[in-house]
Amino acid sequence: MFSLSALLSTLLGLLARMFSDAVVKEVDSLRHDQDQRDLGAAQQANASTLVAEAQEARARAAADAAADGADNPDDLLPETTS
């Protein structure tokens, strides 16, 4: 027959293991959530960088085209004298 102390010890061991498993699962879940947030932030940063680089390339191309071409008189504002 089992003694009361052995039974209690086994029961406490099982409870400790269950609690430990629950804590480990919760910590893993928190880490996973943080990893997902980090991944989303990195993807957003990459997308923003690509958009900014494309806008910069278009702006440079427009600046180069404006510098190379002659002024169109229709584009110039008339000077006003005060």
N, CA, C and O atoms as a GROMACS GRO file, in nm:
protein
  328
    1MET      N    1   0.084  -0.117   0.000
    1MET     CA    2   0.000   0.000   0.000
    1MET      C    3   0.089   0.124   0.000
    1MET      O    4   0.197   0.125   0.058
    2PHE      N    5   0.040   0.226  -0.065
    2PHE     CA    6   0.115   0.350  -0.072
    2PHE      C    7   0.098   0.428   0.058
    2PHE      O    8  -0.008   0.427   0.121
    3SER      N    9   0.204   0.494   0.093
    3SER     CA   10   0.193   0.578   0.212
    3SER      C   11   0.135   0.712   0.173
    3SER      O   12   0.140   0.751   0.056
    4LEU      N   13   0.081   0.781   0.266
    4LEU     CA   14   0.019   0.910   0.242
    4LEU      C   15   0.121   1.011   0.191
    4LEU      O   16   0.091   1.092   0.104
    5SER      N   17   0.241   1.007   0.245
    5SER     CA   18   0.344   1.103   0.202
    5SER      C   19   0.387   1.076   0.057
    5SER      O   20   0.414   1.171  -0.018
    6ALA      N   21   0.395   0.949   0.017
    6ALA     CA   22   0.432   0.916  -0.121
    6ALA      C   23   0.321   0.960  -0.216
    6ALA      O   24   0.350   1.012  -0.324
    7LEU      N   25   0.199   0.940  -0.178
    7LEU     CA   26   0.086   0.981  -0.259
    7LEU      C   27   0.081   1.133  -0.273
    7LEU      O   28   0.060   1.186  -0.382
    8LEU      N   29   0.102   1.201  -0.163
    8LEU     CA   30   0.103   1.348  -0.164
    8LEU      C   31   0.220   1.400  -0.247
    8LEU      O   32   0.205   1.498  -0.321
    9SER      N   33   0.333   1.337  -0.234
    9SER     CA   34   0.450   1.377  -0.311
    9SER      C   35   0.426   1.360  -0.461
    9SER      O   36   0.462   1.447  -0.540
   10THR      N   37   0.365   1.249  -0.500
   10THR     CA   38   0.335   1.223  -0.641
   10THR      C   39   0.233   1.325  -0.692
   10THR      O   40   0.248   1.377  -0.803
   11LEU      N   41   0.132   1.352  -0.613
   11LEU     CA   42   0.030   1.448  -0.652
   11LEU      C   43   0.090   1.588  -0.669
   11LEU      O   44   0.061   1.657  -0.766
   12LEU      N   45   0.173   1.628  -0.575
   12LEU     CA   46   0.238   1.759  -0.585
   12LEU      C   47   0.332   1.765  -0.706
   12LEU      O   48   0.342   1.869  -0.772
   13GLY      N   49   0.400   1.658  -0.735
   13GLY     CA   50   0.487   1.651  -0.852
   13GLY      C   51   0.408   1.668  -0.981
   13GLY      O   52   0.451   1.740  -1.072
   14LEU      N   53   0.292   1.601  -0.989
   14LEU     CA   54   0.206   1.615  -1.108
   14LEU      C   55   0.152   1.756  -1.121
   14LEU      O   56   0.149   1.810  -1.232
   15LEU      N   57   0.110   1.816  -1.012
   15LEU     CA   58   0.061   1.954  -1.016
   15LEU      C   59   0.172   2.051  -1.059
   15LEU      O   60   0.148   2.142  -1.138
   16ALA      N   61   0.290   2.030  -1.007
   16ALA     CA   62   0.403   2.116  -1.044
   16ALA      C   63   0.435   2.104  -1.193
   16ALA      O   64   0.463   2.203  -1.260
   17ARG      N   65   0.430   1.980  -1.243
   17ARG     CA   66   0.458   1.958  -1.385
   17ARG      C   67   0.351   2.024  -1.472
   17ARG      O   68   0.382   2.084  -1.575
   18MET      N   69   0.223   2.011  -1.431
   18MET     CA   70   0.115   2.073  -1.507
   18MET      C   71   0.129   2.226  -1.507
   18MET      O   72   0.112   2.290  -1.611
   19PHE      N   73   0.161   2.282  -1.392
   19PHE     CA   74   0.179   2.426  -1.382
   19PHE      C   75   0.298   2.470  -1.468
   19PHE      O   76   0.290   2.571  -1.538
   20SER      N   77   0.406   2.396  -1.461
   20SER     CA   78   0.525   2.428  -1.540
   20SER      C   79   0.494   2.423  -1.689
   20SER      O   80   0.536   2.511  -1.764
   21ASP      N   81   0.422   2.321  -1.732
   21ASP     CA   82   0.384   2.310  -1.874
   21ASP      C   83   0.296   2.427  -1.916
   21ASP      O   84   0.313   2.481  -2.026
   22ALA      N   85   0.204   2.467  -1.829
   22ALA     CA   86   0.117   2.580  -1.862
   22ALA      C   87   0.197   2.709  -1.875
   22ALA      O   88   0.172   2.790  -1.964
   23VAL      N   89   0.294   2.729  -1.786
   23VAL     CA   90   0.378   2.849  -1.792
   23VAL      C   91   0.462   2.848  -1.918
   23VAL      O   92   0.475   2.951  -1.985
   24VAL      N   93   0.518   2.735  -1.952
   24VAL     CA   94   0.602   2.725  -2.072
   24VAL      C   95   0.518   2.753  -2.197
   24VAL      O   96   0.563   2.822  -2.288
   25LYS      N   97   0.396   2.700  -2.201
   25LYS     CA   98   0.309   2.726  -2.317
   25LYS      C   99   0.274   2.874  -2.327
   25LYS      O  100   0.271   2.929  -2.437
   26GLU      N  101   0.248   2.938  -2.214
   26GLU     CA  102   0.214   3.081  -2.215
   26GLU      C  103   0.334   3.164  -2.262
   26GLU      O  104   0.318   3.257  -2.340
   27VAL      N  105   0.453   3.131  -2.213
   27VAL     CA  106   0.572   3.203  -2.255
   27VAL      C  107   0.597   3.183  -2.404
   27VAL      O  108   0.632   3.278  -2.475
   28ASP      N  109   0.580   3.061  -2.452
   28ASP     CA  110   0.595   3.035  -2.595
   28ASP      C  111   0.494   3.114  -2.677
   28ASP      O  112   0.526   3.166  -2.784
   29SER      N  113   0.372   3.123  -2.627
   29SER     CA  114   0.269   3.200  -2.696
   29SER      C  115   0.306   3.348  -2.702
   29SER      O  116   0.289   3.413  -2.805
   30LEU      N  117   0.356   3.401  -2.592
   30LEU     CA  118   0.397   3.542  -2.589
   30LEU      C  119   0.513   3.567  -2.686
   30LEU      O  120   0.516   3.668  -2.755
   31ARG      N  121   0.608   3.475  -2.689
   31ARG     CA  122   0.720   3.488  -2.782
   31ARG      C  123   0.672   3.483  -2.927
   31ARG      O  124   0.717   3.560  -3.012
   32HIS      N  125   0.579   3.392  -2.954
   32HIS     CA  126   0.525   3.380  -3.090
   32HIS      C  127   0.455   3.510  -3.130
   32HIS      O  128   0.472   3.559  -3.241
   33ASP      N  129   0.375   3.565  -3.038
   33ASP     CA  130   0.304   3.690  -3.067
   33ASP      C  131   0.403   3.803  -3.095
   33ASP      O  132   0.383   3.882  -3.188
   34GLN      N  133   0.509   3.810  -3.016
   34GLN     CA  134   0.610   3.915  -3.036
   34GLN      C  135   0.682   3.894  -3.170
   34GLN      O  136   0.709   3.991  -3.241
   35ASP      N  137   0.712   3.770  -3.203
   35ASP     CA  138   0.775   3.740  -3.332
   35ASP      C  139   0.685   3.783  -3.448
   35ASP      O  140   0.734   3.836  -3.548
   36GLN      N  141   0.555   3.759  -3.435
   36GLN     CA  142   0.462   3.800  -3.539
   36GLN      C  143   0.458   3.952  -3.553
   36GLN      O  144   0.452   4.004  -3.665
   37ARG      N  145   0.460   4.023  -3.440
   37ARG     CA  146   0.462   4.170  -3.446
   37ARG      C  147   0.592   4.220  -3.510
   37ARG      O  148   0.590   4.313  -3.592
   38ASP      N  149   0.704   4.158  -3.473
   38ASP     CA  150   0.832   4.198  -3.532
   38ASP      C  151   0.834   4.173  -3.682
   38ASP      O  152   0.884   4.255  -3.760
   39LEU      N  153   0.779   4.059  -3.723
   39LEU     CA  154   0.774   4.026  -3.866
   39LEU      C  155   0.687   4.127  -3.940
   39LEU      O  156   0.725   4.176  -4.047
   40GLY      N  157   0.571   4.160  -3.884
   40GLY     CA  158   0.483   4.258  -3.947
   40GLY      C  159   0.548   4.395  -3.958
   40GLY      O  160   0.534   4.463  -4.059
   41ALA      N  161   0.620   4.434  -3.853
   41ALA     CA  162   0.690   4.564  -3.856
   41ALA      C  163   0.801   4.564  -3.961
   41ALA      O  164   0.820   4.663  -4.031
   42ALA      N  165   0.871   4.454  -3.972
   42ALA     CA  166   0.979   4.445  -4.072
   42ALA      C  167   0.921   4.449  -4.213
   42ALA      O  168   0.977   4.513  -4.302
   43GLN      N  169   0.810   4.380  -4.235
   43GLN     CA  170   0.747   4.381  -4.368
   43GLN      C  171   0.698   4.521  -4.402
   43GLN      O  172   0.711   4.566  -4.516
   44GLN      N  173   0.640   4.590  -4.305
   44GLN     CA  174   0.592   4.726  -4.329
   44GLN      C  175   0.709   4.820  -4.358
   44GLN      O  176   0.699   4.906  -4.446
   45ALA      N  177   0.818   4.804  -4.285
   45ALA     CA  178   0.936   4.887  -4.309
   45ALA      C  179   0.991   4.863  -4.449
   45ALA      O  180   1.029   4.958  -4.518
   46ASN      N  181   0.997   4.737  -4.491
   46ASN     CA  182   1.048   4.706  -4.625
   46ASN      C  183   0.956   4.765  -4.732
   46ASN      O  184   1.004   4.821  -4.831
   47ALA      N  185   0.826   4.752  -4.713
   47ALA     CA  186   0.732   4.807  -4.811
   47ALA      C  187   0.744   4.959  -4.818
   47ALA      O  188   0.742   5.017  -4.927
   48SER      N  189   0.758   5.023  -4.703
   48SER     CA  190   0.772   5.169  -4.700
   48SER      C  191   0.901   5.213  -4.768
   48SER      O  192   0.904   5.314  -4.838
   49THR      N  193   1.006   5.137  -4.746
   49THR     CA  194   1.135   5.169  -4.809
   49THR      C  195   1.124   5.158  -4.961
   49THR      O  196   1.175   5.243  -5.033
   50LEU      N  197   1.058   5.053  -5.008
   50LEU     CA  198   1.041   5.036  -5.153
   50LEU      C  199   0.960   5.150  -5.213
   50LEU      O  200   0.995   5.201  -5.320
   51VAL      N  201   0.855   5.191  -5.146
   51VAL     CA  202   0.773   5.302  -5.195
   51VAL      C  203   0.855   5.430  -5.197
   51VAL      O  204   0.851   5.505  -5.294
   52ALA      N  205   0.930   5.456  -5.090
   52ALA     CA  206   1.011   5.578  -5.083
   52ALA      C  207   1.119   5.578  -5.191
   52ALA      O  208   1.145   5.681  -5.252
   53GLU      N  209   1.181   5.464  -5.215
   53GLU     CA  210   1.284   5.456  -5.318
   53GLU      C  211   1.224   5.478  -5.457
   53GLU      O  212   1.286   5.544  -5.541
   54ALA      N  213   1.105   5.426  -5.481
   54ALA     CA  214   1.039   5.446  -5.610
   54ALA      C  215   1.003   5.593  -5.629
   54ALA      O  216   1.020   5.648  -5.738
   55GLN      N  217   0.953   5.657  -5.524
   55GLN     CA  218   0.920   5.800  -5.532
   55GLN      C  219   1.046   5.883  -5.556
   55GLN      O  220   1.044   5.978  -5.634
   56GLU      N  221   1.153   5.847  -5.489
   56GLU     CA  222   1.279   5.920  -5.508
   56GLU      C  223   1.330   5.903  -5.650
   56GLU      O  224   1.379   5.999  -5.710
   57ALA      N  225   1.320   5.784  -5.706
   57ALA     CA  226   1.365   5.760  -5.844
   57ALA      C  227   1.282   5.843  -5.942
   57ALA      O  228   1.337   5.900  -6.036
   58ARG      N  229   1.149   5.849  -5.920
   58ARG     CA  230   1.065   5.930  -6.008
   58ARG      C  231   1.099   6.079  -5.995
   58ARG      O  232   1.100   6.152  -6.094
   59ALA      N  233   1.127   6.122  -5.875
   59ALA     CA  234   1.162   6.263  -5.854
   59ALA      C  235   1.296   6.296  -5.921
   59ALA      O  236   1.311   6.403  -5.981
   60ARG      N  237   1.391   6.205  -5.909
   60ARG     CA  238   1.521   6.229  -5.975
   60ARG      C  239   1.506   6.232  -6.127
   60ARG      O  240   1.566   6.315  -6.194
   61ALA      N  241   1.424   6.140  -6.180
   61ALA     CA  242   1.403   6.137  -6.325
   61ALA      C  243   1.335   6.266  -6.370
   61ALA      O  244   1.371   6.321  -6.475
   62ALA      N  245   1.240   6.314  -6.294
   62ALA     CA  246   1.172   6.439  -6.330
   62ALA      C  247   1.269   6.557  -6.321
   62ALA      O  248   1.266   6.647  -6.405
   63ALA      N  249   1.355   6.557  -6.219
   63ALA     CA  250   1.454   6.665  -6.206
   63ALA      C  251   1.553   6.662  -6.321
   63ALA      O  252   1.589   6.766  -6.376
   64ASP      N  253   1.597   6.542  -6.358
   64ASP     CA  254   1.691   6.530  -6.471
   64ASP      C  255   1.625   6.575  -6.601
   64ASP      O  256   1.687   6.643  -6.682
   65ALA      N  257   1.500   6.536  -6.621
   65ALA     CA  258   1.429   6.577  -6.742
   65ALA      C  259   1.410   6.728  -6.745
   65ALA      O  260   1.422   6.791  -6.850
   66ALA      N  261   1.382   6.786  -6.631
   66ALA     CA  262   1.362   6.931  -6.626
   66ALA      C  263   1.494   7.004  -6.649
   66ALA      O  264   1.495   7.110  -6.712
   67ALA      N  265   1.602   6.949  -6.601
   67ALA     CA  266   1.733   7.014  -6.618
   67ALA      C  267   1.781   7.003  -6.762
   67ALA      O  268   1.848   7.094  -6.812
   68ASP      N  269   1.748   6.893  -6.829
   68ASP     CA  270   1.797   6.871  -6.965
   68ASP      C  271   1.715   6.944  -7.070
   68ASP      O  272   1.768   6.982  -7.174
   69GLY      N  273   1.588   6.965  -7.045
   69GLY     CA  274   1.502   7.023  -7.148
   69GLY      C  275   1.498   7.174  -7.141
   69GLY      O  276   1.530   7.236  -7.040
   70ALA      N  277   1.457   7.230  -7.252
   70ALA     CA  278   1.441   7.376  -7.258
   70ALA      C  279   1.310   7.413  -7.189
   70ALA      O  280   1.217   7.333  -7.183
   71ASP      N  281   1.305   7.533  -7.138
   71ASP     CA  282   1.183   7.580  -7.073
   71ASP      C  283   1.074   7.601  -7.176
   71ASP      O  284   1.098   7.657  -7.284
   72ASN      N  285   0.956   7.556  -7.144
   72ASN     CA  286   0.840   7.576  -7.228
   72ASN      C  287   0.775   7.707  -7.183
   72ASN      O  288   0.738   7.720  -7.066
   73PRO      N  289   0.762   7.803  -7.272
   73PRO     CA  290   0.705   7.932  -7.232
   73PRO      C  291   0.564   7.919  -7.175
   73PRO      O  292   0.523   8.001  -7.094
   74ASP      N  293   0.490   7.818  -7.216
   74ASP     CA  294   0.355   7.799  -7.162
   74ASP      C  295   0.358   7.757  -7.016
   74ASP      O  296   0.259   7.775  -6.944
   75ASP      N  297   0.470   7.700  -6.971
   75ASP     CA  298   0.480   7.654  -6.833
   75ASP      C  299   0.524   7.764  -6.738
   75ASP      O  300   0.508   7.753  -6.616
   76LEU      N  301   0.578   7.870  -6.793
   76LEU     CA  302   0.632   7.978  -6.708
   76LEU      C  303   0.521   8.072  -6.667
   76LEU      O  304   0.434   8.106  -6.747
   77LEU      N  305   0.525   8.114  -6.545
   77LEU     CA  306   0.428   8.213  -6.496
   77LEU      C  307   0.474   8.350  -6.540
   77LEU      O  308   0.593   8.380  -6.541
   78PRO      N  309   0.379   8.435  -6.579
   78PRO     CA  310   0.419   8.572  -6.617
   78PRO      C  311   0.467   8.646  -6.494
   78PRO      O  312   0.414   8.630  -6.384
   79GLU      N  313   0.566   8.725  -6.514
   79GLU     CA  314   0.619   8.804  -6.402
   79GLU      C  315   0.523   8.919  -6.375
   79GLU      O  316   0.471   8.984  -6.466
   80THR      N  317   0.502   8.942  -6.252
   80THR     CA  318   0.416   9.054  -6.215
   80THR      C  319   0.505   9.164  -6.157
   80THR      O  320   0.598   9.138  -6.081
   81THR      N  321   0.474   9.283  -6.195
   81THR     CA  322   0.551   9.397  -6.144
   81THR      C  323   0.462   9.472  -6.046
   81THR      O  324   0.342   9.490  -6.068
   82SER      N  325   0.523   9.516  -5.941
   82SER     CA  326   0.446   9.589  -5.841
   82SER      C  327   0.470   9.735  -5.852
   82SER      O  328   0.414   9.813  -5.776
   0.00000   0.00000   0.00000
